[in-house]
């Protein structure tokens, strides 16, 4: 699979080519801020989802597309922006992604009907490549001693934004017109859009070449079919012709896409690199971790908001539920340097495995502790710490196994794997909670046993991630090679 050679930074004899410490700090801060802003869109609409049919004068089955459109757009855009960043410039694609976020936020803010809302949410989804692009820029620009903690923070920003976004969105929705949610998103996106060109340099590590348009169309069609079946199967019926047809189409299209990618000169995704043991196993573990992370977001807010009369609900408001989840985001941020230190000392494989065990332990705690508000704060913090470790280790594992010229595409694919895990968690939890119900005044509500089953499955997903990660080749700390910080392998791939 021939690629145009990458062009490393020409630093000269007296210059390392890396930014000085204050500028490096600014670069990390700006990229992490951009990642948090993009991840906010995950929870931005949660407070108004029940009200969307009334606000947009449309049936609930149609307004659900305000969530689904973002998911599908993100799945399509993330791997493509990563590859385009490798080819034509990571900062350039970062700016284009932020422009999409601004455009989507403004479109949604100006909408009063379904079509512009879905269009705006889809545009927001197209910005999802910001986090993997930011990680790739860090690899190109930061000194080796800063790379571990910086990429851990950038990777964790996906969870941080989601956790902090829920209480903020609930507060805005309770006190202002719902359009303010999107105006705030637009304002934050503009701030990121101004800061990036001022403080983030354009990487000179480029592959050039031609974009694999056929591969892009094939991947988009396959992923949309797969994720549409997963996300809407519960509404359409898992045995319906539409759902089964989409699953079948996804299998056929993705197999054909894989055949094409192995034969084209400049593929969208280098499947031979992706098939390397370290990359493949890390991506498989990422699906399980994404599943485990999202199970918490599906169960805990519901338990907090169900009426106390059920015997297991706490009867809290959405704002209180969001504030209960918020500390987990802060814990994810706080664990980034700890994750990096553990990866440096023992290797990112160990960090991933430790994080998976911590997540499983958090779910185990939640099964027995779910009667007091502080129980949920404790549980979300434990799970958040585990997620911080797992998310911090993944970029290190991916970047140590791929050439510098392919980090954008490789990190984007890893982010996509996590998204597939979260989408699957949503579907599985939806089926379980719809089946295990209790009657509450003539209204079926998810039962306590139903929630415990989902928590147990979340713990099982984390343990599966631990088991899968054990097959990753052994690592031994950071080294510098070709001007790029990498992780040295002690085991063969």
C-alpha positions in Angstrom: 0.0 0.0 0.0 2.1 2.9 -1.2 1.8 6.3 0.5 3.6 9.5 -0.3 6.4 9.9 2.2 5.6 12.1 5.2 7.5 15.4 5.6 8.8 15.7 9.2 9.4 19.1 10.6 12.9 20.4 9.6 14.1 21.8 12.9 17.7 22.6 12.1 20.6 21.9 14.3 19.9 24.4 17.1 16.1 24.0 17.3 14.1 21.0 18.4 11.1 22.2 16.3 8.9 21.8 19.4 7.0 24.8 20.9 8.4 26.3 24.1 6.6 25.4 27.3 4.2 28.4 27.5 3.2 27.9 23.9 2.9 24.1 24.4 0.6 24.8 27.4 -1.5 27.1 25.2 -1.7 24.5 22.4 -2.9 21.8 24.8 -5.4 24.1 26.5 -6.9 25.3 23.1 -7.1 21.8 21.7 -8.7 20.4 24.9 -11.1 23.3 25.0 -12.1 22.5 21.4 -12.6 18.8 22.3 -14.9 19.7 25.2 -16.9 22.1 23.1 -17.5 19.4 20.5 -18.4 16.8 23.0 -21.0 19.1 24.6 -23.3 18.4 21.7 -23.8 14.9 23.0 -25.8 16.1 25.9 -26.9 19.5 24.6 -30.4 18.4 23.6 -31.1 15.9 26.4 -33.0 18.4 28.5 -35.4 19.3 25.7 -35.8 15.8 24.0 -39.2 15.2 25.7 -40.4 18.6 24.6 -39.2 18.5 21.0 -42.5 17.2 19.6 -44.3 20.2 21.0 -41.5 22.7 20.2 -41.1 21.6 16.6 -44.7 20.6 16.0 -43.7 17.1 14.9 -44.3 13.5 16.1 -41.8 12.1 18.6 -40.6 9.4 16.1 -39.5 12.2 13.8 -37.9 14.5 16.5 -35.8 11.6 17.6 -33.8 12.3 14.4 -32.4 15.4 16.2 -30.2 12.9 18.1 -29.8 10.2 15.4 -28.7 12.7 12.7 -25.8 13.8 14.9 -24.7 10.2 15.5 -24.8 9.3 11.8 -23.0 12.5 10.7 -20.3 11.9 13.3 -19.8 8.3 12.2 -19.3 9.4 8.6 -17.2 12.5 9.2 -14.8 11.3 11.9 -12.7 8.8 9.8 -12.9 11.1 6.7 -11.6 14.2 8.5 -8.8 12.2 10.0 -7.6 11.0 6.7 -8.0 14.4 5.1 -6.0 15.9 8.0 -3.2 13.5 7.3 -3.3 14.4 3.6 -3.8 18.2 3.6 -3.2 19.5 7.1 -4.7 18.6 10.5 -5.2 22.2 11.6 -7.0 23.0 8.4 -9.4 20.1 8.9 -9.8 21.2 12.6 -10.8 24.6 11.5 -13.3 23.2 8.9 -14.8 21.0 11.6 -15.2 24.0 14.0 -16.8 26.0 11.1 -19.3 23.1 10.8 -20.0 23.3 14.5 -20.7 27.0 14.4 -22.9 26.6 11.3 -24.8 23.7 12.9 -25.3 25.5 16.2 -26.6 28.7 14.4 -28.9 26.7 12.2 -30.4 24.9 15.2 -30.6 28.1 17.1 -32.7 29.7 14.3 -34.9 26.7 13.8 -38.6 26.4 14.8 -39.4 23.3 12.7 -38.0 19.8 12.3 -36.0 20.1 9.1 -33.6 22.9 10.0 -33.2 21.3 13.5 -32.1 18.0 11.9 -29.8 19.9 9.5 -28.2 21.8 12.3 -27.7 18.7 14.4 -26.2 16.9 11.4 -23.7 19.8 10.9 -22.8 19.6 14.5 -22.1 15.9 14.1 -19.7 16.7 11.2 -17.4 18.4 13.8 -16.7 15.1 15.7 -13.3 14.8 14.2 -11.9 17.6 16.4 -10.8 15.2 19.2 -8.8 12.7 17.1 -7.4 15.6 15.0 -6.3 17.4 18.2 -4.5 14.2 19.4 -2.7 13.9 16.1 -1.6 17.6 16.2 -0.2 16.9 19.7 1.8 14.0 18.4 3.3 16.2 15.7 4.0 19.3 17.8 4.6 18.4 21.5 7.9 17.2 23.1 7.9 13.6 24.2 7.7 14.4 27.9 4.4 16.4 27.4 2.7 14.0 24.9 1.4 11.4 27.3 -0.5 13.7 29.6 -1.7 16.0 26.8 -3.2 13.2 24.6 -4.8 11.6 27.7 -6.5 15.0 28.5 -7.5 15.4 24.9 -9.0 11.9 24.7 -10.8 12.3 28.0 -12.4 15.6 26.8 -15.0 13.4 25.0 -16.3 12.3 28.4 -15.6 15.6 30.2 -17.8 17.6 27.8 -20.6 15.1 28.0 -20.5 15.1 31.8 -20.3 18.8 32.3 -22.7 19.5 29.5 -25.8 17.9 31.1 -26.1 20.2 34.1 -25.2 23.3 32.1 -27.8 22.4 29.4 -30.5 21.6 32.1 -29.8 25.0 33.7 -30.1 26.9 30.5 -33.2 25.0 29.4 -34.9 25.6 32.8 -34.3 29.4 32.8 -34.1 30.5 29.2 -35.7 29.9 25.8 -34.5 26.5 24.4 -32.8 28.3 21.5 -30.3 29.6 24.0 -28.8 26.1 24.2 -27.6 26.4 20.6 -26.6 30.1 20.9 -24.2 29.1 23.7 -22.9 26.3 21.7 -22.3 28.7 18.8 -20.5 31.2 21.0 -18.2 28.6 22.5 -17.4 27.2 19.0 -16.5 30.7 17.8 -14.1 31.1 20.7 -12.4 27.8 19.7 -12.4 28.9 16.0 -10.6 32.1 16.9 -8.1 30.5 19.3 -7.0 27.6 17.0 -5.4 29.7 14.2 -3.8 32.0 16.8 -2.2 29.3 19.0 -2.1 26.0 17.0 0.5 25.6 14.3 -0.1 23.6 11.1 1.7 20.3 11.1 4.2 19.7 8.4 3.7 15.9 8.7 1.6 15.3 5.6 1.0 12.4 3.2 -0.4 14.3 0.2 -1.9 12.1 -2.4 -5.5 11.7 -3.6 -8.6 11.2 -1.4 -10.2 7.8 -1.8 -13.7 9.0 -2.8 -15.0 5.5 -3.5 -13.8 4.3 -0.1 -15.4 7.3 1.6 -18.7 6.6 0.0 -18.5 2.9 0.8 -17.6 3.5 4.5 -20.3 6.1 4.9 -23.0 3.8 3.4 -21.9 0.9 5.6 -21.6 2.8 8.8 -24.9 4.6 8.3 -26.7 1.3 7.6 -25.1 -0.3 10.7 -25.7 2.6 13.1 -29.2 3.3 11.8 -30.2 -0.3 12.5 -28.6 -0.2 16.0 -30.1 3.2 17.0 -33.6 2.8 15.4 -34.0 -1.0 15.7 -35.9 -0.6 19.0 -38.5 1.7 17.4 -38.8 -0.2 14.1 -38.7 -3.7 15.7 -35.5 -5.8 15.8 -37.1 -8.4 13.6 -38.6 -5.9 11.1 -37.6 -6.1 7.5 -36.2 -2.5 7.7 -33.9 -3.3 10.6 -32.7 -6.7 9.3 -32.3 -5.2 5.8 -30.0 -2.5 7.2 -27.9 -5.0 9.1 -27.6 -7.1 6.0 -26.7 -4.0 3.8 -24.1 -3.0 6.4 -22.4 -6.4 6.2 -22.4 -6.5 2.4 -21.3 -2.9 1.9 -18.5 -3.0 4.6 -17.2 -6.3 3.1 -17.1 -4.7 -0.3 -15.5 -1.6 1.1 -12.8 -3.7 2.8 -12.1 -5.5 -0.5 -11.7 -2.1 -2.2 -9.5 -0.6 0.5 -7.1 -3.5 0.2 -6.6 -2.9 -3.5 -6.7 0.9 -4.0 -3.3 2.6 -4.0 -4.1 5.3 -1.5 -6.9 3.9 0.7 -9.1 5.9 3.1 -8.2 3.5 5.9 -5.0 1.4 5.5 -6.5 -1.9 6.6 -3.1 -3.6 6.8 -2.0 -1.1 9.4 -5.4 -1.4 11.1 -4.9 -5.2 11.2 -1.7 -5.0 13.2 -2.3 -6.8 16.4 -1.8 -3.7 18.6 -4.2 -1.5 16.6 -6.8 -4.2 16.0 -6.9 -5.3 19.7 -7.0 -1.7 20.9 -9.9 -0.9 18.6 -11.8 -4.0 19.8 -11.2 -3.0 23.4 -12.4 0.5 22.5 -15.8 -0.8 21.5 -16.3 -2.5 24.9 -15.0 0.6 26.7 -17.5 2.8 24.8 -20.3 0.5 25.7 -19.3 0.5 29.4 -19.0 4.3 29.5 -22.4 5.0 28.1 -24.3 2.5 30.3 -23.7 4.9 33.2 -25.2 7.8 31.3 -28.3 5.8 30.4 -29.1 4.4 33.9 -28.1 6.9 36.5 -30.0 10.0 35.3 -33.2 7.8 35.0 -32.8 6.4 38.5 -32.3 9.9 39.9 -35.4 11.3 38.2 -37.9 8.5 38.7 -40.5 9.2 41.5 -39.6 8.2 45.0 -42.9 6.3 45.2 -41.4 3.6 42.9 -39.3 2.6 45.9 -36.0 3.0 44.0 -36.2 6.4 42.2 -34.9 9.5 44.0 -37.4 12.0 42.5 -34.7 14.5 41.6 -34.8 17.1 38.8 -32.9 16.9 35.6 -30.6 19.7 36.9 -29.8 17.7 40.1 -29.2 14.6 38.0 -26.8 16.6 35.8 -25.0 18.0 38.8 -24.6 14.5 40.2 -23.0 13.4 36.9 -20.7 16.4 36.6 -18.0 15.4 39.0 -17.2 12.4 36.8 -16.1 14.8 34.1 -13.8 16.6 36.5 -12.4 13.2 37.7 -11.7 12.2 34.1 -9.8 15.4 33.6 -7.9 15.0 36.9 -6.9 11.4 36.0 -5.3 12.4 32.7 -1.8 13.1 34.2 -2.1 10.0 36.4 -3.0 7.9 33.4 0.1 9.3 31.5 2.4 8.6 34.4 1.2 5.0 34.7 1.6 4.6 30.9 5.1 5.9 31.1 6.0 3.6 34.0 4.2 0.4 33.0 3.0 1.0 29.4 -0.5 2.1 28.1 -1.6 -1.6 28.0 -1.5 -1.7 31.8 -3.3 1.6 32.0 -6.1 0.4 29.8 -6.5 -2.8 31.8 -6.4 -0.9 35.1 -9.0 1.5 33.9 -11.3 -1.3 32.7 -11.1 -2.9 36.1 -11.9 0.4 37.8 -15.0 0.9 35.6 -16.2 -2.7 36.3 -15.8 -2.0 40.0 -17.8 1.2 39.7 -20.7 -0.6 38.2 -20.5 -3.3 40.8 -20.7 -0.6 43.5 -23.8 0.9 41.8 -25.6 -2.4 41.9 -25.5 -2.4 45.7 -25.4 1.4 46.3 -28.4 3.1 44.6 -30.5 4.5 47.4 -28.8 7.8 48.3 -27.6 10.8 46.2 -24.1 10.4 47.5 -24.1 6.8 46.3 -24.4 8.0 42.7 -21.8 10.7 43.1 -19.4 8.1 44.4 -20.2 5.7 41.6 -19.9 8.2 38.8 -16.6 9.4 40.1 -15.2 5.8 40.3 -16.4 5.1 36.7 -15.1 8.5 35.6 -11.7 7.7 36.9 -11.7 4.3 35.1 -12.8 6.0 31.9 -10.1 8.6 32.3 -7.5 5.8 32.4 -8.9 3.9 29.5 -9.4 7.0 27.2 -5.9 8.3 28.2 -4.2 5.0 27.1 -5.9 4.5 23.8 -4.1 7.3 21.8 -0.7 6.1 23.1 -1.5 2.5 21.9 -2.7 3.7 18.5 0.1 6.2 17.8 2.9 3.8 18.8 1.7 1.4 16.2 1.1 3.6 13.1 3.4 5.9 11.1 3.2 9.6 12.0 1.6 10.3 8.6 -1.4 8.2 9.5 -2.1 9.3 13.0 -5.2 11.4 12.0 -6.9 8.5 10.3 -5.9 6.0 12.9 -7.1 8.1 15.9 -10.3 8.9 14.1 -11.0 5.2 13.5 -10.4 4.5 17.2 -12.9 7.3 18.1 -15.4 5.7 15.8 -15.0 2.4 17.5 -15.9 4.0 20.8 -18.9 5.6 19.2 -20.1 2.2 17.9 -19.8 0.9 21.5 -21.9 3.8 22.9 -24.6 3.3 20.2 -24.8 -0.4 20.9 -25.1 0.3 24.7 -28.0 2.7 24.0 -29.8 0.0 21.9 -29.1 -2.8 24.4 -30.2 -0.8 27.4 -33.3 0.3 25.6 -34.3 -3.3 24.9 -33.7 -4.4 28.5 -35.5 -1.4 30.1 -38.4 -1.8 27.8 -38.8 -5.5 28.7 -38.1 -5.4 32.5 -40.8 -3.0 33.7 -43.0 -2.3 36.7 -46.5 -0.9 36.8 -46.7 2.6 38.4 -50.2 4.0 38.5 -51.0 2.3 35.2 -47.8 3.5 33.5 -45.0 1.0 32.8 -41.7 2.2 34.1 -38.3 0.4 34.0 -37.9 -1.8 37.0 -35.1 -1.8 39.5 -34.0 -5.2 38.3 -33.9 -3.8 34.7 -31.5 -1.1 35.8 -29.4 -3.6 37.7 -29.2 -5.9 34.6 -27.9 -2.9 32.5 -25.4 -2.1 35.2 -24.2 -5.7 35.3 -23.8 -5.7 31.5 -21.9 -2.4 31.8 -19.5 -4.2 34.3 -19.3 -7.2 31.9 -18.4 -4.9 29.0 -15.6 -3.4 31.1 -14.3 -6.8 32.0 -14.5 -7.8 28.3 -12.3 -4.7 27.6 -9.8 -5.9 30.2 -9.7 -9.4 28.7 -9.3 -8.1 25.1 -6.6 -5.6 26.2 -4.6 -8.5 27.7 -3.8 -9.5 24.1 -2.1 -6.2 23.3 1.7 -6.5 22.9 3.6 -5.5 26.1 4.9 -1.9 26.2 7.7 -0.2 28.0 7.5 3.5 28.2 8.0 6.5 25.9 10.9 7.1 23.5 11.5 9.5 20.7 11.9 8.3 17.2 12.1 10.5 14.1 11.1 13.6 16.2 7.9 11.9 17.2 7.1 10.6 20.7 6.2 7.0 20.6 5.8 4.1 22.9 8.4 1.4 22.7 7.1 -2.2 22.3 8.6 -5.0 24.3 6.5 -7.6 22.6 6.0 -8.4 19.0 2.9 -7.5 17.2 
